[in-house]
Amino acid sequence: MENEVLLDNFETLVKTHSSRELKEFLDDQLITDIAELIYEVPEQAAVIMTHLTLSRAVAAFRILEFPAQEDIIRAVPPAKTAELLNELPPDDRTAFLGELPSQAVTELIKLLDPQERKVTLSLLGYPENSVGRIMTPDYIAAKAHWTVAQVLQHIRMYGRDSETIDVIYVIDDEGRLLDDFRIREFLLVPPDTVVNTLMDDRFVALKVNDEQEEAIQVFRLENRVALPVVDDKGVMLGIVTIDDMLWIANEEHTEDIQKIGGTEALDEPYLDMPIFRLIKKRVGWLVILFLGEMLTATVMTYFEDEIAKAVVLALFVPLIISSGGNSGSQASTLIIQAMALGEITTRDWWRVMRREIFSGLVLGSALGLIGFVRIQVWNQFFHTYGEHNILIGIVLGISLIGVVLWGTLSGSMLPLILKRAGADPATSSAPFVATLVDVTGLLIYFSVAYMFLNGILL
């Protein structure tokens, strides 16, 4: 309801062509409401941005999705574009430019002030998924020989331009990081206290070429609002703040969920992506999975004679396939999520395998027992499976134990193997694991059947 009122008031002011009243109206709204308004009336985004004060326009621009940001840059006058880009924090500006085609980046870089251009080009020079891409050089640094009073005076002079003043960093004359302090540690000691008397040399820093996904784990473990970024020599280059990490974590989570679902990661919101690009993202995996499932027909053909002699075996093929695929999908999803949260690493493969062997045996035994009981009950009432119902039940039960055990092992080990090989564990999606287990599950099923029923039904 509030959004409808906001939209109605905005449209009324636009129709009256009252620029002053429109500006006052927009400046009275929350930044999140401004963003929602831009999403509601994207054709008016340029009007909205040009009537906001620069600081509020930047604040709104920062929280918009990339497609909306791109539309705004295309729609507003060049002068407004230059203002926005120069006022954006370096990390947000780099994140936006990093999504654009190189030709567009070249043109927009020209609009930046010399100092901002230098910083932006420096950040863009780091690998796409590295910490260097999301760091900002705007931070407060102090020297070890300063007093607390000098540090506080330095903050008053330069803190306005810093990304955050919650954490103060101590560096030496060469720029190497020596320690970090929360601001409260300076506020709670006498002003004449020398900084080096407070130092304990215990700090956590990110390397500039670290993967962003690894940085997420460090933030989660250290519970920090900001972390310093250093090069291989320990020289401090910038900081990464928690808001950037939350954004990256959300993108990583979304990308993993899409991959787990058996599709390539979407680089745009679902409704904004052209339909043929969306199809292209999905068709590759579907073709691969389809070709994989065709091996199921090959296995069935190989055991065609056995199926012809004992048609009853074919009745349980869907049951075997679904049980193996479901157990594999469960295991792969759990392991991928645990790896994303930093709960396990490739070094834990043996512990994971032992747990999954036990889990697979217990789960398979449960399903096998249910399958055996079902055959006996059905045969008791309907005589569906004939005089060899006990053997058929045993074949189904043992096959389910083997198939579920194999599914859990495949689903749990494949993500770890891919991670060890340097690939994305999410690539071992649930559909991929299910397809793999479908084919091998049939081999297990018919092999067990041949073992128990050879000379009887086969």
C-alpha positions in Angstrom: 0.0 0.0 0.0 2.8 2.4 0.9 4.5 1.7 -2.4 1.3 2.5 -4.3 0.9 5.8 -2.4 4.6 6.7 -3.1 4.1 5.9 -6.8 0.9 7.9 -7.1 2.5 11.0 -5.4 5.5 10.7 -7.7 3.5 10.4 -10.9 1.3 13.4 -9.8 4.4 15.6 -9.3 5.9 14.5 -12.6 2.7 15.5 -14.4 2.6 18.9 -12.7 6.2 19.6 -13.9 7.1 20.9 -10.4 10.8 20.3 -10.2 11.3 21.9 -6.8 8.4 20.0 -5.2 9.6 16.7 -6.9 13.1 17.3 -5.5 11.7 17.9 -2.0 9.5 14.8 -2.2 12.3 12.5 -3.3 14.7 13.8 -0.7 12.1 13.0 2.0 12.0 9.3 1.0 14.1 6.4 2.4 16.8 5.3 0.0 15.2 1.8 -0.1 11.9 3.4 -1.2 13.8 5.4 -3.9 15.2 2.1 -5.2 11.8 0.5 -5.2 10.4 3.5 -7.1 13.1 3.0 -9.8 12.1 -0.6 -10.1 8.4 0.3 -10.4 8.9 3.0 -13.1 12.3 2.3 -14.8 11.4 4.7 -17.6 11.5 7.5 -15.0 14.8 6.4 -13.4 16.7 9.3 -15.1 14.2 11.8 -13.7 14.5 10.4 -10.2 18.3 10.4 -10.2 18.6 14.0 -11.5 16.2 15.3 -8.9 18.0 13.7 -6.0 20.9 15.3 -4.2 24.2 13.8 -5.3 24.9 11.9 -2.0 21.4 10.4 -2.1 21.6 9.6 -5.8 24.9 7.7 -5.1 23.3 5.9 -2.1 20.4 4.7 -4.2 22.6 3.8 -7.2 24.7 1.6 -4.9 21.9 -0.7 -3.8 20.4 -1.2 -7.3 20.8 -4.3 -9.3 23.3 -4.1 -12.2 20.7 -3.9 -15.0 19.0 -1.0 -13.4 22.4 0.8 -12.8 23.2 0.2 -16.5 19.9 1.7 -17.6 20.5 4.8 -15.4 23.9 5.4 -16.8 22.6 5.2 -20.3 19.7 7.6 -19.6 21.1 10.4 -17.5 23.2 13.2 -19.1 27.0 12.8 -19.3 27.5 15.4 -16.6 25.3 13.5 -14.1 27.1 10.3 -15.1 30.4 11.8 -14.3 29.1 13.1 -10.9 27.8 9.7 -10.0 30.9 7.7 -11.0 33.3 10.1 -9.3 31.2 10.1 -6.1 30.8 6.3 -5.9 33.1 4.5 -3.5 36.0 2.9 -5.4 34.8 -0.7 -4.7 31.3 -0.1 -5.8 32.5 1.8 -8.9 34.8 -1.1 -9.8 32.1 -3.7 -9.3 29.8 -1.8 -11.7 32.5 -1.2 -14.3 33.6 -4.8 -14.1 30.2 -5.9 -15.4 30.3 -3.7 -18.5 31.8 -4.4 -21.9 35.3 -3.2 -22.3 34.4 -0.5 -24.8 31.8 1.0 -22.4 34.4 0.9 -19.6 36.9 2.8 -21.7 34.4 5.6 -22.3 33.3 5.9 -18.7 36.8 5.9 -17.4 37.4 9.1 -19.3 34.7 10.8 -17.1 36.6 10.2 -13.9 38.8 12.6 -12.2 42.5 11.8 -12.5 42.9 10.5 -9.0 39.7 8.4 -9.2 40.7 7.1 -12.6 44.1 5.9 -11.2 42.4 4.1 -8.3 39.8 2.5 -10.6 42.3 1.3 -13.1 44.3 -0.2 -10.3 41.4 -2.1 -8.9 40.3 -3.3 -12.4 43.8 -4.7 -12.9 43.2 -7.5 -10.3 41.6 -10.8 -11.3 37.8 -10.7 -11.6 37.0 -12.8 -8.5 39.8 -11.6 -6.4 39.7 -9.6 -3.2 41.5 -6.8 -5.0 38.4 -6.1 -7.1 36.2 -5.3 -4.1 38.6 -3.5 -1.8 38.6 0.2 -1.3 41.7 2.3 -0.7 39.7 4.7 1.6 40.7 3.8 5.2 42.2 5.4 8.2 45.9 4.5 8.9 48.0 5.6 11.9 51.6 5.3 12.9 52.9 3.3 15.8 54.7 6.4 17.4 51.5 8.5 17.5 49.6 9.2 20.6 45.9 8.4 20.8 45.2 12.2 20.7 47.0 12.4 17.4 45.0 9.4 16.0 41.7 11.0 16.9 42.8 14.3 15.4 43.7 12.4 12.2 40.3 10.8 12.2 38.6 14.2 12.5 40.6 15.5 9.5 40.3 12.5 7.1 37.6 10.3 8.5 34.8 11.8 6.3 36.4 10.3 3.2 37.0 6.9 4.7 34.8 3.8 4.0 34.6 3.2 7.8 36.2 4.5 10.9 35.2 1.5 13.0 38.7 0.1 12.5 42.0 1.9 12.5 45.1 0.4 11.0 48.7 0.9 12.1 51.3 0.9 9.3 55.1 1.6 9.2 56.9 4.1 7.0 56.9 1.6 4.1 53.2 1.0 4.4 53.4 -2.4 5.9 50.5 -3.4 8.2 51.5 -3.7 11.8 48.2 -4.0 13.7 44.6 -3.0 13.7 42.4 -1.5 16.4 38.7 -1.0 16.9 37.9 2.7 17.5 36.6 2.0 20.9 40.1 0.9 22.0 41.3 4.4 21.4 38.3 6.1 23.0 38.7 4.2 26.3 42.3 5.1 27.0 44.0 8.3 28.0 44.8 10.7 25.1 48.5 10.7 25.7 48.8 6.9 25.3 51.2 5.9 22.6 49.8 3.6 20.0 52.7 1.1 20.1 52.0 0.4 23.8 48.6 -0.9 22.8 49.8 -3.1 20.0 49.7 -6.9 20.3 50.7 -7.7 16.7 47.6 -10.0 16.3 45.6 -9.2 13.3 44.0 -10.9 10.4 44.5 -9.7 6.8 43.4 -10.8 3.4 45.8 -11.2 0.4 44.9 -9.0 -2.5 44.8 -12.0 -4.9 42.7 -14.2 -2.6 39.5 -15.6 -3.9 36.4 -13.6 -2.8 34.8 -16.9 -1.7 37.7 -17.5 0.7 37.3 -14.0 2.1 33.7 -14.7 3.0 34.9 -17.6 5.2 37.4 -15.3 6.9 34.7 -12.7 7.7 32.5 -15.4 9.0 35.1 -16.8 11.3 36.6 -13.5 12.5 33.3 -11.7 13.0 34.7 -8.4 11.6 33.0 -5.4 10.0 36.2 -4.8 7.9 39.4 -6.5 7.1 42.7 -5.1 5.7 44.0 -6.2 2.3 47.8 -6.6 1.8 50.2 -7.7 -0.9 52.7 -10.4 -0.7 55.1 -8.1 1.1 52.6 -7.1 3.8 52.1 -3.6 2.4 48.5 -2.5 3.1 46.5 -1.7 -0.1 43.0 -1.2 1.1 40.1 -2.7 3.1 37.1 -4.9 2.4 33.9 -4.1 4.4 31.2 -6.5 5.5 28.6 -4.9 3.2 30.7 -6.0 0.2 31.0 -9.5 1.6 27.3 -9.8 2.1 26.7 -8.8 -1.5 29.3 -11.3 -2.7 28.0 -14.0 -0.4 24.5 -13.5 -1.9 25.8 -13.7 -5.4 27.8 -16.8 -4.7 24.8 -18.5 -3.0 22.6 -17.6 -5.9 25.1 -18.9 -8.4 25.6 -22.2 -6.5 21.9 -22.8 -6.2 21.5 -22.3 -10.0 24.4 -24.7 -10.7 23.0 -27.3 -8.2 19.8 -27.1 -10.2 21.6 -28.1 -13.3 22.0 -24.8 -15.2 24.7 -22.3 -15.8 24.8 -19.4 -13.4 22.6 -16.5 -14.6 24.5 -13.2 -14.8 21.2 -11.2 -14.8 17.9 -11.4 -12.9 15.6 -14.1 -14.4 13.0 -11.7 -15.8 15.6 -9.3 -17.2 17.5 -12.1 -19.2 16.5 -12.4 -22.9 14.6 -15.7 -23.4 17.2 -17.1 -25.9 20.1 -16.4 -23.6 18.1 -18.1 -20.8 17.6 -21.1 -23.0 21.3 -21.1 -24.0 22.2 -21.3 -20.3 20.0 -24.3 -19.8 20.3 -26.3 -22.9 24.0 -27.3 -22.4 23.4 -29.2 -19.2 20.1 -30.7 -20.5 21.9 -32.2 -23.5 24.7 -33.6 -21.3 22.2 -35.1 -18.9 20.1 -36.5 -21.8 23.2 -38.1 -23.3 24.0 -39.5 -19.9 20.5 -40.9 -19.4 20.8 -42.6 -22.8 23.4 -44.9 -21.2 20.5 -46.2 -19.2 18.9 -47.6 -22.3 22.3 -49.1 -23.2 22.4 -50.9 -19.8 18.8 -52.1 -20.3 19.7 -53.5 -23.7 22.7 -55.3 -22.3 20.4 -57.1 -19.8 17.6 -57.5 -22.3 17.7 -61.3 -22.1 17.4 -61.3 -18.3 14.5 -58.9 -18.5 12.8 -61.1 -21.1 13.1 -64.1 -18.8 12.0 -62.3 -15.7 9.8 -59.4 -16.6 9.1 -58.8 -13.0 12.6 -57.3 -12.7 11.6 -54.4 -15.0 8.9 -53.4 -12.5 11.5 -52.2 -10.0 13.7 -50.3 -12.4 12.1 -46.9 -11.7 12.3 -47.6 -7.9 16.0 -48.4 -8.2 16.8 -45.4 -10.4 14.9 -42.9 -8.2 16.3 -44.2 -4.9 19.9 -44.0 -6.1 19.4 -40.6 -7.7 17.7 -39.2 -4.6 20.4 -40.4 -2.2 23.1 -39.0 -4.5 21.3 -35.6 -4.9 20.9 -35.4 -1.1 24.5 -36.1 -0.4 25.9 -33.7 -3.1 23.6 -30.9 -1.9 24.7 -31.3 1.7 28.4 -31.5 0.9 28.3 -28.5 -1.5 26.5 -26.4 1.1 29.0 -27.5 3.9 31.9 -26.6 1.6 30.4 -23.2 0.9 30.0 -22.5 4.6 33.6 -23.6 5.3 32.5 -26.5 7.5 34.5 -29.0 5.5 37.5 -28.9 3.1 39.1 -31.4 0.8 41.3 -32.5 3.7 38.2 -33.9 5.3 37.5 -36.4 2.5 38.1 -39.5 4.7 35.8 -38.3 7.5 33.1 -37.5 5.0 33.5 -40.9 3.3 33.2 -42.8 6.6 30.1 -40.9 7.5 28.5 -41.4 4.1 29.4 -45.1 4.1 27.6 -45.5 7.4 24.7 -43.3 6.3 24.4 -45.1 2.9 24.2 -48.5 4.6 21.6 -47.4 7.1 19.5 -45.5 4.6 19.8 -48.3 2.0 18.9 -50.9 4.6 15.8 -48.9 5.6 14.6 -48.7 2.0 15.6 -52.3 1.3 13.5 -53.5 4.2 10.5 -51.5 3.1 10.9 -52.8 -0.4 11.1 -56.4 0.8 8.1 -56.1 3.1 6.1 -54.4 0.3 6.8 -57.4 -2.0 5.8 -59.9 0.6 2.6 -58.1 1.5 1.6 -57.5 -2.1 2.3 -61.2 -3.0 0.2 -62.3 0.0 -2.9 -60.5 -1.2 -2.5 -60.5 -5.0 0.1 -63.2 -5.7 1.9 -60.8 -8.0 5.4 -62.2 -7.7 4.8 -65.9 -7.7 6.6 -68.6 -5.8 10.0 -66.9 -5.9 8.8 -63.7 -4.1 11.3 -64.2 -1.3 14.2 -64.2 -3.7 12.8 -61.2 -5.6 12.4 -59.3 -2.3 16.0 -60.2 -1.3 17.3 -59.0 -4.7 15.4 -55.7 -4.4 16.5 -55.2 -0.8 20.2 -55.9 -1.4 20.1 -53.8 -4.6 18.7 -50.8 -2.8 21.4 -51.1 -0.1 24.1 -51.1 -2.9 22.5 -48.4 -5.0 21.8 -46.0 -2.1 25.3 -46.6 -0.7 26.8 -45.9 -4.1 24.6 -42.8 -4.5 25.7 -41.3 -1.2 29.4 -42.0 -1.9 29.2 -40.5 -5.4 27.2 -37.5 -4.3 29.6 -36.7 -1.4 32.9 -37.5 -3.1 32.3 -35.8 -6.4 32.2 -32.2 -5.1 35.4 -32.8 -3.1 37.1 -34.3 -6.2 36.1 -31.3 -8.3 37.3 -28.9 -5.6 40.6 -30.7 -5.4 40.9 -30.4 -9.2 40.3 -26.7 -9.0 36.8 -26.8 -10.4 33.6 -25.4 -8.9 32.1 -28.1 -6.6 28.6 -26.8 -7.5 29.2 -28.2 -11.0 28.4 -31.6 -9.5 24.8 -30.6 -9.5 22.0 -32.8 -8.2 20.8 -33.7 -11.8 24.4 -34.6 -12.8 24.8 -36.9 -9.8 21.4 -38.4 -10.3 22.2 -39.3 -13.9 25.5 -40.9 -12.9 23.8 -43.0 -10.3 20.9 -43.9 -12.6 23.3 -45.7 -15.0 25.5 -47.4 -12.4 22.4 -48.2 -10.2 21.0 -50.4 -13.0 24.3 -52.2 -13.3 24.2 -53.0 -9.5 20.6 -54.0 -9.7 20.9 -56.5 -12.6 24.2 -57.8 -11.3 22.6 -58.7 -7.9 19.6 -60.2 -9.8 21.8 -62.4 -11.9 23.7 -63.5 -8.8 20.6 -64.6 -6.9 18.2 -65.6 -9.7 20.6 -67.3 -12.1 19.3 -70.8 -12.8 16.0 -70.0 -11.2 14.3 -67.2 -13.1 17.2 -66.3 -15.4 
